[in-house]
Amino acid sequence: MNRFSLALSRVIARVTDAALGPYQTAVIRIGFSLTWLLFLLREFPHRQELYGPDGPWSWDLAGQLVATNGAFTPLLWSDGQVWFEAVYALAVLWSLLLLLGWRTRTTSVLFMVGVLALQNRSVFMGDGGDNVLHLMSVYLVFTRCGQVWSLDARRARRTAAARARGERPRDRVGPLLWGVLGFLLLLATLAGRMDGGDLFVPVLLWTVWAAQALWWLVGRRARSGQPRILLDVVANVVHNGALLVIMAEACLIYATAGWYKVQGSRWQDGTAVYYPLHLEYFSPWPALADLLSASGTMVMLVTYATVVMQVAFPFTLFNRRVKNVLLAFMIMEHAVIAVVLGLPFFSLAMIAADTVFLPTSFLRRVGDLAPRARERLRPGGGPSVPKPRSPARRPGGERPVEAAPAADGAPGPRT
């Protein structure tokens, strides 16, 4: 019993002490925002046919469907051309801001609104990757995805450095952004745009808005650090739960796809891969498709390997080495699908989902490449002089001493 209690206490401490997987959540933030941004830019000349008020899936048809399924989409608030262009432009902007990691707590919510606005307006415009992006945009709202590789992380470092120098930095952009978005949310609620249908998104928007206010008030007004610690614990638990859901969702996608393939006769006889290679819609490079399908043995091996990888992937999570090898093959497979079958955005969405399982050591090494490349590209670039040891680190290689909280209790950036 003591062992069980000790193990349980360790699990609870690990879940509450910190937001796990900071590099994994950062890379899925970058991956999904980049996928959506590239899709919007690629389809910009065709935006009217895809999501515009005069598209094949008309505004009236979309309204009838939304009235049935209760989906959330601001594009149905008005059938005007100006409103559509504004929503589309804002969706592009929010994707870019989330990609850069600017105010990720806020831009992740706006990114979700942009995804839902367009996808729920025309539900038939997608290739499968849109379903993954749809779900992940909601899950990202609950994560602290700006801890690394973001403008938020840089702002946090600068704020900590300023406090170490005895300064008292103030954040004016955050409260202003909170006030503007709260005013717009209030107008939409009073106008009845949030009524009817599924109330999940409206409730989520108001909850995040109120949580941001509570976070700021506790940081500014609390006389002790206990309330701030409590909010940090809650944020960590929510983040870790969302990260677990993202991983489970990726496993569910592969497991269901694999088991459904097992039941298909074409997958059983090893010929399933041959047919999409010869469909005109999925053949941007016919010569390449003919080359890949010329060997019956190769087609059979690829067919069976696809099924085996998808069915086995959730079970490989218990063995790190096997998981990493299989993950590399799956990412390579999606890259081939992007080129051979002409499904780049589906493949990007799946690769972004796969990256949540990448090992932290690998992601940190990849992240270290950017500063080195930037240093080499500078005029007269070369090996940089080693930086002096941080004064916070004690002699003997001990762990750094945590900085004391600011005298005025001002909160740091929340990511």
TORKOL-4160 file (C-alpha; in steps of 0.2 Angstrom, whole numbers, padded with zeros to 4 digits, m for minus):
415
<pt num="1" X="0000" Y="0000" Z="0000"/>
<pt num="2" X="0014" Y="0012" Z="0004"/>
<pt num="3" X="0022" Y="0009" Z="m0013"/>
<pt num="4" X="0005" Y="0012" Z="m0022"/>
<pt num="5" X="0003" Y="0029" Z="m0012"/>
<pt num="6" X="0021" Y="0034" Z="m0016"/>
<pt num="7" X="0019" Y="0030" Z="m0034"/>
<pt num="8" X="0002" Y="0040" Z="m0034"/>
<pt num="9" X="0010" Y="0055" Z="m0026"/>
<pt num="10" X="0024" Y="0055" Z="m0038"/>
<pt num="11" X="0011" Y="0055" Z="m0053"/>
<pt num="12" X="0001" Y="0069" Z="m0045"/>
<pt num="13" X="0016" Y="0079" Z="m0042"/>
<pt num="14" X="0022" Y="0077" Z="m0060"/>
<pt num="15" X="0005" Y="0081" Z="m0067"/>
<pt num="16" X="0003" Y="0097" Z="m0056"/>
<pt num="17" X="0021" Y="0104" Z="m0055"/>
<pt num="18" X="0024" Y="0108" Z="m0073"/>
<pt num="19" X="0016" Y="0108" Z="m0090"/>
<pt num="20" X="0023" Y="0092" Z="m0098"/>
<pt num="21" X="0029" Y="0091" Z="m0116"/>
<pt num="22" X="0033" Y="0109" Z="m0119"/>
<pt num="23" X="0043" Y="0105" Z="m0135"/>
<pt num="24" X="0029" Y="0093" Z="m0141"/>
<pt num="25" X="0015" Y="0106" Z="m0139"/>
<pt num="26" X="0026" Y="0119" Z="m0147"/>
<pt num="27" X="0029" Y="0109" Z="m0163"/>
<pt num="28" X="0010" Y="0104" Z="m0164"/>
<pt num="29" X="0006" Y="0122" Z="m0162"/>
<pt num="30" X="0018" Y="0127" Z="m0176"/>
<pt num="31" X="0013" Y="0112" Z="m0187"/>
<pt num="32" X="m0006" Y="0115" Z="m0187"/>
<pt num="33" X="m0005" Y="0133" Z="m0188"/>
<pt num="34" X="0007" Y="0132" Z="m0203"/>
<pt num="35" X="m0005" Y="0119" Z="m0211"/>
<pt num="36" X="m0020" Y="0130" Z="m0210"/>
<pt num="37" X="m0010" Y="0145" Z="m0215"/>
<pt num="38" X="m0003" Y="0137" Z="m0231"/>
<pt num="39" X="m0021" Y="0130" Z="m0235"/>
<pt num="40" X="m0029" Y="0147" Z="m0234"/>
<pt num="41" X="m0015" Y="0156" Z="m0244"/>
<pt num="42" X="m0015" Y="0142" Z="m0257"/>
<pt num="43" X="m0034" Y="0143" Z="m0259"/>
<pt num="44" X="m0035" Y="0162" Z="m0258"/>
<pt num="45" X="m0039" Y="0163" Z="m0277"/>
<pt num="46" X="m0053" Y="0150" Z="m0274"/>
<pt num="47" X="m0060" Y="0157" Z="m0258"/>
<pt num="48" X="m0076" Y="0162" Z="m0265"/>
<pt num="49" X="m0080" Y="0145" Z="m0272"/>
<pt num="50" X="m0075" Y="0136" Z="m0256"/>
<pt num="51" X="m0082" Y="0147" Z="m0242"/>
<pt num="52" X="m0090" Y="0163" Z="m0251"/>
<pt num="53" X="m0108" Y="0168" Z="m0250"/>
<pt num="54" X="m0110" Y="0163" Z="m0268"/>
<pt num="55" X="m0101" Y="0147" Z="m0268"/>
<pt num="56" X="m0109" Y="0130" Z="m0273"/>
<pt num="57" X="m0113" Y="0126" Z="m0255"/>
<pt num="58" X="m0124" Y="0142" Z="m0253"/>
<pt num="59" X="m0127" Y="0153" Z="m0238"/>
<pt num="60" X="m0145" Y="0146" Z="m0236"/>
<pt num="61" X="m0139" Y="0128" Z="m0237"/>
<pt num="62" X="m0126" Y="0131" Z="m0224"/>
<pt num="63" X="m0139" Y="0139" Z="m0213"/>
<pt num="64" X="m0150" Y="0125" Z="m0214"/>
<pt num="65" X="m0137" Y="0112" Z="m0210"/>
<pt num="66" X="m0130" Y="0123" Z="m0195"/>
<pt num="67" X="m0148" Y="0124" Z="m0189"/>
<pt num="68" X="m0148" Y="0105" Z="m0188"/>
<pt num="69" X="m0131" Y="0101" Z="m0181"/>
<pt num="70" X="m0129" Y="0117" Z="m0170"/>
<pt num="71" X="m0111" Y="0120" Z="m0177"/>
<pt num="72" X="m0103" Y="0136" Z="m0173"/>
<pt num="73" X="m0098" Y="0148" Z="m0188"/>
<pt num="74" X="m0097" Y="0167" Z="m0188"/>
<pt num="75" X="m0098" Y="0167" Z="m0207"/>
<pt num="76" X="m0117" Y="0164" Z="m0205"/>
<pt num="77" X="m0119" Y="0179" Z="m0195"/>
<pt num="78" X="m0120" Y="0189" Z="m0211"/>
<pt num="79" X="m0121" Y="0185" Z="m0230"/>
<pt num="80" X="m0111" Y="0200" Z="m0235"/>
<pt num="81" X="m0096" Y="0200" Z="m0245"/>
<pt num="82" X="m0086" Y="0212" Z="m0234"/>
<pt num="83" X="m0090" Y="0201" Z="m0219"/>
<pt num="84" X="m0083" Y="0186" Z="m0228"/>
<pt num="85" X="m0067" Y="0194" Z="m0233"/>
<pt num="86" X="m0064" Y="0201" Z="m0216"/>
<pt num="87" X="m0067" Y="0183" Z="m0208"/>
<pt num="88" X="m0055" Y="0175" Z="m0221"/>
<pt num="89" X="m0042" Y="0189" Z="m0218"/>
<pt num="90" X="m0043" Y="0187" Z="m0199"/>
<pt num="91" X="m0041" Y="0168" Z="m0201"/>
<pt num="92" X="m0025" Y="0171" Z="m0210"/>
<pt num="93" X="m0019" Y="0183" Z="m0197"/>
<pt num="94" X="m0023" Y="0172" Z="m0182"/>
<pt num="95" X="m0014" Y="0158" Z="m0190"/>
<pt num="96" X="0001" Y="0168" Z="m0193"/>
<pt num="97" X="0001" Y="0175" Z="m0175"/>
<pt num="98" X="m0001" Y="0157" Z="m0167"/>
<pt num="99" X="0013" Y="0151" Z="m0178"/>
<pt num="100" X="0024" Y="0165" Z="m0171"/>
<pt num="101" X="0018" Y="0161" Z="m0154"/>
<pt num="102" X="0012" Y="0179" Z="m0150"/>
<pt num="103" X="0000" Y="0179" Z="m0135"/>
<pt num="104" X="m0003" Y="0161" Z="m0138"/>
<pt num="105" X="m0017" Y="0159" Z="m0125"/>
<pt num="106" X="m0027" Y="0172" Z="m0135"/>
<pt num="107" X="m0022" Y="0168" Z="m0152"/>
<pt num="108" X="m0025" Y="0149" Z="m0150"/>
<pt num="109" X="m0044" Y="0154" Z="m0146"/>
<pt num="110" X="m0044" Y="0165" Z="m0161"/>
<pt num="111" X="m0036" Y="0152" Z="m0172"/>
<pt num="112" X="m0050" Y="0140" Z="m0166"/>
<pt num="113" X="m0063" Y="0152" Z="m0171"/>
<pt num="114" X="m0055" Y="0155" Z="m0188"/>
<pt num="115" X="m0055" Y="0136" Z="m0191"/>
<pt num="116" X="m0073" Y="0133" Z="m0186"/>
<pt num="117" X="m0079" Y="0148" Z="m0195"/>
<pt num="118" X="m0073" Y="0142" Z="m0212"/>
<pt num="119" X="m0074" Y="0123" Z="m0210"/>
<pt num="120" X="m0092" Y="0123" Z="m0202"/>
<pt num="121" X="m0097" Y="0135" Z="m0216"/>
<pt num="122" X="m0093" Y="0122" Z="m0230"/>
<pt num="123" X="m0092" Y="0105" Z="m0222"/>
<pt num="124" X="m0089" Y="0096" Z="m0238"/>
<pt num="125" X="m0073" Y="0106" Z="m0243"/>
<pt num="126" X="m0059" Y="0094" Z="m0236"/>
<pt num="127" X="m0049" Y="0079" Z="m0239"/>
<pt num="128" X="m0048" Y="0071" Z="m0221"/>
<pt num="129" X="m0035" Y="0082" Z="m0215"/>
<pt num="130" X="m0048" Y="0096" Z="m0211"/>
<pt num="131" X="m0056" Y="0084" Z="m0198"/>
<pt num="132" X="m0039" Y="0082" Z="m0189"/>
<pt num="133" X="m0036" Y="0101" Z="m0189"/>
<pt num="134" X="m0054" Y="0104" Z="m0183"/>
<pt num="135" X="m0051" Y="0094" Z="m0168"/>
<pt num="136" X="m0034" Y="0099" Z="m0164"/>
<pt num="137" X="m0038" Y="0118" Z="m0165"/>
<pt num="138" X="m0050" Y="0115" Z="m0150"/>
<pt num="139" X="m0038" Y="0105" Z="m0140"/>
<pt num="140" X="m0024" Y="0118" Z="m0143"/>
<pt num="141" X="m0034" Y="0130" Z="m0133"/>
<pt num="142" X="m0032" Y="0120" Z="m0117"/>
<pt num="143" X="m0013" Y="0119" Z="m0119"/>
<pt num="144" X="0001" Y="0130" Z="m0114"/>
<pt num="145" X="0009" Y="0129" Z="m0131"/>
<pt num="146" X="0020" Y="0145" Z="m0130"/>
<pt num="147" X="0033" Y="0139" Z="m0117"/>
<pt num="148" X="0046" Y="0137" Z="m0130"/>
<pt num="149" X="0049" Y="0142" Z="m0148"/>
<pt num="150" X="0038" Y="0157" Z="m0147"/>
<pt num="151" X="0037" Y="0176" Z="m0145"/>
<pt num="152" X="0029" Y="0173" Z="m0128"/>
<pt num="153" X="0045" Y="0163" Z="m0123"/>
<pt num="154" X="0056" Y="0178" Z="m0128"/>
<pt num="155" X="0045" Y="0190" Z="m0119"/>
<pt num="156" X="0045" Y="0180" Z="m0103"/>
<pt num="157" X="0064" Y="0179" Z="m0104"/>
<pt num="158" X="0065" Y="0198" Z="m0106"/>
<pt num="159" X="0053" Y="0201" Z="m0092"/>
<pt num="160" X="0063" Y="0190" Z="m0080"/>
<pt num="161" X="0079" Y="0199" Z="m0085"/>
<pt num="162" X="0071" Y="0216" Z="m0082"/>
<pt num="163" X="0065" Y="0210" Z="m0065"/>
<pt num="164" X="0082" Y="0204" Z="m0061"/>
<pt num="165" X="0089" Y="0221" Z="m0064"/>
<pt num="166" X="0076" Y="0228" Z="m0052"/>
<pt num="167" X="0064" Y="0235" Z="m0065"/>
<pt num="168" X="0045" Y="0233" Z="m0064"/>
<pt num="169" X="0040" Y="0230" Z="m0082"/>
<pt num="170" X="0021" Y="0232" Z="m0086"/>
<pt num="171" X="0011" Y="0223" Z="m0099"/>
<pt num="172" X="m0001" Y="0235" Z="m0107"/>
<pt num="173" X="m0004" Y="0225" Z="m0123"/>
<pt num="174" X="m0012" Y="0210" Z="m0114"/>
<pt num="175" X="m0025" Y="0220" Z="m0104"/>
<pt num="176" X="m0029" Y="0231" Z="m0120"/>
<pt num="177" X="m0032" Y="0215" Z="m0130"/>
<pt num="178" X="m0042" Y="0207" Z="m0116"/>
<pt num="179" X="m0053" Y="0222" Z="m0116"/>
<pt num="180" X="m0056" Y="0224" Z="m0134"/>
<pt num="181" X="m0060" Y="0205" Z="m0137"/>
<pt num="182" X="m0072" Y="0205" Z="m0121"/>
<pt num="183" X="m0081" Y="0220" Z="m0129"/>
<pt num="184" X="m0083" Y="0211" Z="m0146"/>
<pt num="185" X="m0088" Y="0195" Z="m0137"/>
<pt num="186" X="m0101" Y="0205" Z="m0127"/>
<pt num="187" X="m0108" Y="0213" Z="m0143"/>
<pt num="188" X="m0110" Y="0196" Z="m0151"/>
<pt num="189" X="m0119" Y="0189" Z="m0136"/>
<pt num="190" X="m0131" Y="0203" Z="m0134"/>
<pt num="191" X="m0135" Y="0202" Z="m0153"/>
<pt num="192" X="m0140" Y="0184" Z="m0151"/>
<pt num="193" X="m0126" Y="0177" Z="m0162"/>
<pt num="194" X="m0121" Y="0165" Z="m0148"/>
<pt num="195" X="m0139" Y="0158" Z="m0145"/>
<pt num="196" X="m0145" Y="0142" Z="m0152"/>
<pt num="197" X="m0136" Y="0126" Z="m0157"/>
<pt num="198" X="m0121" Y="0119" Z="m0147"/>
<pt num="199" X="m0116" Y="0131" Z="m0133"/>
<pt num="200" X="m0099" Y="0123" Z="m0131"/>
<pt num="201" X="m0089" Y="0136" Z="m0141"/>
<pt num="202" X="m0098" Y="0151" Z="m0133"/>
<pt num="203" X="m0096" Y="0145" Z="m0115"/>
<pt num="204" X="m0077" Y="0141" Z="m0119"/>
<pt num="205" X="m0075" Y="0158" Z="m0126"/>
<pt num="206" X="m0082" Y="0166" Z="m0110"/>
<pt num="207" X="m0073" Y="0154" Z="m0099"/>
<pt num="208" X="m0056" Y="0158" Z="m0106"/>
<pt num="209" X="m0059" Y="0177" Z="m0106"/>
<pt num="210" X="m0064" Y="0176" Z="m0087"/>
<pt num="211" X="m0049" Y="0165" Z="m0083"/>
<pt num="212" X="m0038" Y="0178" Z="m0091"/>
<pt num="213" X="m0045" Y="0191" Z="m0080"/>
<pt num="214" X="m0043" Y="0180" Z="m0065"/>
<pt num="215" X="m0025" Y="0177" Z="m0069"/>
<pt num="216" X="m0021" Y="0195" Z="m0071"/>
<pt num="217" X="m0030" Y="0200" Z="m0055"/>
<pt num="218" X="m0022" Y="0187" Z="m0044"/>
<pt num="219" X="m0005" Y="0192" Z="m0051"/>
<pt num="220" X="m0008" Y="0210" Z="m0047"/>
<pt num="221" X="m0018" Y="0210" Z="m0031"/>
<pt num="222" X="m0014" Y="0194" Z="m0022"/>
<pt num="223" X="m0005" Y="0197" Z="m0006"/>
<pt num="224" X="0004" Y="0180" Z="m0006"/>
<pt num="225" X="0010" Y="0168" Z="m0019"/>
<pt num="226" X="m0003" Y="0154" Z="m0014"/>
<pt num="227" X="m0017" Y="0160" Z="m0026"/>
<pt num="228" X="m0005" Y="0161" Z="m0041"/>
<pt num="229" X="0002" Y="0144" Z="m0037"/>
<pt num="230" X="m0015" Y="0137" Z="m0037"/>
<pt num="231" X="m0019" Y="0144" Z="m0054"/>
<pt num="232" X="m0003" Y="0137" Z="m0060"/>
<pt num="233" X="m0007" Y="0120" Z="m0054"/>
<pt num="234" X="m0024" Y="0121" Z="m0063"/>
<pt num="235" X="m0017" Y="0127" Z="m0079"/>
<pt num="236" X="m0004" Y="0113" Z="m0078"/>
<pt num="237" X="m0017" Y="0100" Z="m0075"/>
<pt num="238" X="m0028" Y="0106" Z="m0090"/>
<pt num="239" X="m0013" Y="0107" Z="m0101"/>
<pt num="240" X="m0007" Y="0089" Z="m0097"/>
<pt num="241" X="m0025" Y="0083" Z="m0099"/>
<pt num="242" X="m0026" Y="0091" Z="m0116"/>
<pt num="243" X="m0009" Y="0084" Z="m0121"/>
<pt num="244" X="m0015" Y="0066" Z="m0116"/>
<pt num="245" X="m0031" Y="0069" Z="m0127"/>
<pt num="246" X="m0021" Y="0074" Z="m0142"/>
<pt num="247" X="m0010" Y="0059" Z="m0140"/>
<pt num="248" X="m0025" Y="0048" Z="m0138"/>
<pt num="249" X="m0034" Y="0056" Z="m0153"/>
<pt num="250" X="m0019" Y="0052" Z="m0164"/>
<pt num="251" X="m0018" Y="0034" Z="m0159"/>
<pt num="252" X="m0037" Y="0033" Z="m0161"/>
<pt num="253" X="m0035" Y="0039" Z="m0179"/>
<pt num="254" X="m0022" Y="0026" Z="m0184"/>
<pt num="255" X="m0031" Y="0012" Z="m0174"/>
<pt num="256" X="m0048" Y="0014" Z="m0182"/>
<pt num="257" X="m0040" Y="0017" Z="m0200"/>
<pt num="258" X="m0030" Y="0001" Z="m0198"/>
<pt num="259" X="m0044" Y="m0010" Z="m0191"/>
<pt num="260" X="m0056" Y="m0004" Z="m0205"/>
<pt num="261" X="m0043" Y="m0008" Z="m0218"/>
<pt num="262" X="m0041" Y="m0025" Z="m0211"/>
<pt num="263" X="m0059" Y="m0029" Z="m0215"/>
<pt num="264" X="m0058" Y="m0023" Z="m0233"/>
<pt num="265" X="m0055" Y="m0036" Z="m0247"/>
<pt num="266" X="m0043" Y="m0026" Z="m0257"/>
<pt num="267" X="m0032" Y="m0023" Z="m0241"/>
<pt num="268" X="m0033" Y="m0042" Z="m0238"/>
<pt num="269" X="m0027" Y="m0047" Z="m0255"/>
<pt num="270" X="m0013" Y="m0033" Z="m0255"/>
<pt num="271" X="m0020" Y="m0023" Z="m0270"/>
<pt num="272" X="m0028" Y="m0008" Z="m0261"/>
<pt num="273" X="m0013" Y="0004" Z="m0264"/>
<pt num="274" X="m0014" Y="0001" Z="m0283"/>
<pt num="275" X="m0031" Y="0009" Z="m0286"/>
<pt num="276" X="m0029" Y="0027" Z="m0279"/>
<pt num="277" X="m0013" Y="0028" Z="m0289"/>
<pt num="278" X="m0023" Y="0027" Z="m0305"/>
<pt num="279" X="m0038" Y="0038" Z="m0300"/>
<pt num="280" X="m0037" Y="0054" Z="m0310"/>
<pt num="281" X="m0041" Y="0065" Z="m0295"/>
<pt num="282" X="m0027" Y="0058" Z="m0285"/>
<pt num="283" X="m0014" Y="0057" Z="m0299"/>
<pt num="284" X="m0005" Y="0074" Z="m0301"/>
<pt num="285" X="0011" Y="0064" Z="m0307"/>
<pt num="286" X="0004" Y="0050" Z="m0318"/>
<pt num="287" X="0021" Y="0044" Z="m0323"/>
<pt num="288" X="0027" Y="0043" Z="m0305"/>
<pt num="289" X="0011" Y="0033" Z="m0301"/>
<pt num="290" X="0014" Y="0021" Z="m0315"/>
<pt num="291" X="0032" Y="0018" Z="m0309"/>
<pt num="292" X="0027" Y="0015" Z="m0291"/>
<pt num="293" X="0013" Y="0003" Z="m0296"/>
<pt num="294" X="0023" Y="m0007" Z="m0310"/>
<pt num="295" X="0029" Y="m0020" Z="m0297"/>
<pt num="296" X="0015" Y="m0031" Z="m0290"/>
<pt num="297" X="0026" Y="m0036" Z="m0276"/>
<pt num="298" X="0030" Y="m0018" Z="m0271"/>
<pt num="299" X="0011" Y="m0014" Z="m0271"/>
<pt num="300" X="0008" Y="m0029" Z="m0260"/>
<pt num="301" X="0022" Y="m0025" Z="m0248"/>
<pt num="302" X="0016" Y="m0006" Z="m0246"/>
<pt num="303" X="m0002" Y="m0012" Z="m0244"/>
<pt num="304" X="0002" Y="m0024" Z="m0230"/>
<pt num="305" X="0015" Y="m0012" Z="m0222"/>
<pt num="306" X="0002" Y="0002" Z="m0221"/>
<pt num="307" X="m0010" Y="m0009" Z="m0212"/>
<pt num="308" X="0003" Y="m0016" Z="m0200"/>
<pt num="309" X="0010" Y="0001" Z="m0195"/>
<pt num="310" X="m0007" Y="0009" Z="m0192"/>
<pt num="311" X="m0014" Y="m0006" Z="m0182"/>
<pt num="312" X="0003" Y="m0008" Z="m0172"/>
<pt num="313" X="0007" Y="0010" Z="m0169"/>
<pt num="314" X="m0004" Y="0013" Z="m0152"/>
<pt num="315" X="0005" Y="m0003" Z="m0145"/>
<pt num="316" X="0022" Y="0003" Z="m0149"/>
<pt num="317" X="0021" Y="0018" Z="m0137"/>
<pt num="318" X="0026" Y="0005" Z="m0124"/>
<pt num="319" X="0043" Y="0003" Z="m0132"/>
<pt num="320" X="0052" Y="0020" Z="m0136"/>
<pt num="321" X="0064" Y="0013" Z="m0149"/>
<pt num="322" X="0051" Y="0004" Z="m0159"/>
<pt num="323" X="0040" Y="0019" Z="m0158"/>
<pt num="324" X="0053" Y="0031" Z="m0165"/>
<pt num="325" X="0057" Y="0019" Z="m0179"/>
<pt num="326" X="0038" Y="0017" Z="m0184"/>
<pt num="327" X="0035" Y="0035" Z="m0182"/>
<pt num="328" X="0049" Y="0039" Z="m0194"/>
<pt num="329" X="0041" Y="0027" Z="m0207"/>
<pt num="330" X="0024" Y="0035" Z="m0204"/>
<pt num="331" X="0030" Y="0052" Z="m0207"/>
<pt num="332" X="0039" Y="0047" Z="m0223"/>
<pt num="333" X="0023" Y="0038" Z="m0229"/>
<pt num="334" X="0013" Y="0054" Z="m0227"/>
<pt num="335" X="0027" Y="0064" Z="m0236"/>
<pt num="336" X="0025" Y="0051" Z="m0250"/>
<pt num="337" X="0006" Y="0053" Z="m0250"/>
<pt num="338" X="0008" Y="0072" Z="m0251"/>
<pt num="339" X="0018" Y="0071" Z="m0267"/>
<pt num="340" X="0011" Y="0055" Z="m0276"/>
<pt num="341" X="m0007" Y="0057" Z="m0272"/>
<pt num="342" X="m0007" Y="0076" Z="m0272"/>
<pt num="343" X="m0014" Y="0078" Z="m0254"/>
<pt num="344" X="m0001" Y="0090" Z="m0246"/>
<pt num="345" X="m0013" Y="0097" Z="m0233"/>
<pt num="346" X="m0019" Y="0081" Z="m0227"/>
<pt num="347" X="m0001" Y="0075" Z="m0225"/>
<pt num="348" X="0004" Y="0090" Z="m0216"/>
<pt num="349" X="m0010" Y="0088" Z="m0204"/>
<pt num="350" X="m0006" Y="0070" Z="m0200"/>
<pt num="351" X="0013" Y="0074" Z="m0199"/>
<pt num="352" X="0009" Y="0088" Z="m0186"/>
<pt num="353" X="m0001" Y="0075" Z="m0176"/>
<pt num="354" X="0013" Y="0063" Z="m0177"/>
<pt num="355" X="0025" Y="0075" Z="m0170"/>
<pt num="356" X="0017" Y="0075" Z="m0153"/>
<pt num="357" X="0026" Y="0058" Z="m0151"/>
<pt num="358" X="0044" Y="0064" Z="m0156"/>
<pt num="359" X="0057" Y="0063" Z="m0142"/>
<pt num="360" X="0061" Y="0078" Z="m0133"/>
<pt num="361" X="0080" Y="0076" Z="m0136"/>
<pt num="362" X="0077" Y="0076" Z="m0154"/>
<pt num="363" X="0066" Y="0091" Z="m0154"/>
<pt num="364" X="0079" Y="0101" Z="m0144"/>
<pt num="365" X="0093" Y="0096" Z="m0156"/>
<pt num="366" X="0082" Y="0102" Z="m0170"/>
<pt num="367" X="0078" Y="0118" Z="m0161"/>
<pt num="368" X="0097" Y="0121" Z="m0158"/>
<pt num="369" X="0100" Y="0122" Z="m0177"/>
<pt num="370" X="0091" Y="0138" Z="m0179"/>
<pt num="371" X="0102" Y="0149" Z="m0168"/>
<pt num="372" X="0118" Y="0141" Z="m0176"/>
<pt num="373" X="0111" Y="0144" Z="m0194"/>
<pt num="374" X="0107" Y="0162" Z="m0190"/>
<pt num="375" X="0125" Y="0164" Z="m0182"/>
<pt num="376" X="0133" Y="0157" Z="m0198"/>
<pt num="377" X="0123" Y="0168" Z="m0209"/>
<pt num="378" X="0128" Y="0184" Z="m0201"/>
<pt num="379" X="0142" Y="0194" Z="m0208"/>
<pt num="380" X="0158" Y="0187" Z="m0202"/>
<pt num="381" X="0149" Y="0173" Z="m0194"/>
<pt num="382" X="0158" Y="0158" Z="m0187"/>
<pt num="383" X="0160" Y="0149" Z="m0170"/>
<pt num="384" X="0153" Y="0160" Z="m0157"/>
<pt num="385" X="0162" Y="0164" Z="m0141"/>
<pt num="386" X="0155" Y="0154" Z="m0126"/>
<pt num="387" X="0144" Y="0164" Z="m0115"/>
<pt num="388" X="0149" Y="0167" Z="m0097"/>
<pt num="389" X="0141" Y="0155" Z="m0084"/>
<pt num="390" X="0124" Y="0161" Z="m0077"/>
<pt num="391" X="0126" Y="0169" Z="m0060"/>
<pt num="392" X="0111" Y="0159" Z="m0055"/>
<pt num="393" X="0121" Y="0143" Z="m0056"/>
<pt num="394" X="0131" Y="0138" Z="m0041"/>
<pt num="395" X="0148" Y="0131" Z="m0042"/>
<pt num="396" X="0150" Y="0112" Z="m0044"/>
<pt num="397" X="0136" Y="0110" Z="m0057"/>
<pt num="398" X="0121" Y="0112" Z="m0045"/>
<pt num="399" X="0104" Y="0117" Z="m0051"/>
<pt num="400" X="0101" Y="0135" Z="m0054"/>
<pt num="401" X="0093" Y="0145" Z="m0040"/>
<pt num="402" X="0075" Y="0150" Z="m0045"/>
<pt num="403" X="0073" Y="0169" Z="m0045"/>
<pt num="404" X="0062" Y="0177" Z="m0032"/>
<pt num="405" X="0045" Y="0184" Z="m0037"/>
<pt num="406" X="0044" Y="0202" Z="m0041"/>
<pt num="407" X="0041" Y="0214" Z="m0027"/>
<pt num="408" X="0025" Y="0221" Z="m0034"/>
<pt num="409" X="0018" Y="0203" Z="m0038"/>
<pt num="410" X="0016" Y="0207" Z="m0056"/>
<pt num="411" X="0012" Y="0191" Z="m0066"/>
<pt num="412" X="0023" Y="0185" Z="m0080"/>
<pt num="413" X="0017" Y="0181" Z="m0097"/>
<pt num="414" X="0005" Y="0166" Z="m0097"/>
<pt num="415" X="0009" Y="0154" Z="m0111"/>
